[in-house]
Amino acid sequence: MELSLYYINMLASKTFKPYVEGGIGAIYTDFQVDGQGLRFNFNPQLGIGAEIAASSKNPFLLSLRLHHVSNGGLDKDNRGINSVTINVGRFF
């Protein structure tokens, strides 16, 4: 899945570059919860984050994402799975 990023330039500085992110994709998994009718599901995501420059030229990233997994009504059983993730990484 690819996420689209929109940088919030009015809040940016040399070391801090905030953004909002969002995207949707499809997922196939053998993991299922009760009430989830299909193994094929949609996976929309929405989040906020920032690139944070360190002393080196490779910035860190920090984001908070909301995930949702459900079959979008393709099956009568459509219990969704929701999660919140904190992501920390470094560009290389």
Beta strands, then each sheet from edge to edge (+ up, - down):
strand 1: 4-7
strand 2: 16-23
strand 3: 26-28
strand 4: 40-42
strand 5: 45-52
strand 6: 60-69
strand 7: 81-90
sheet 1: 1+ 2- 5+ 6- 7+
sheet 2: 3+ 4-
end
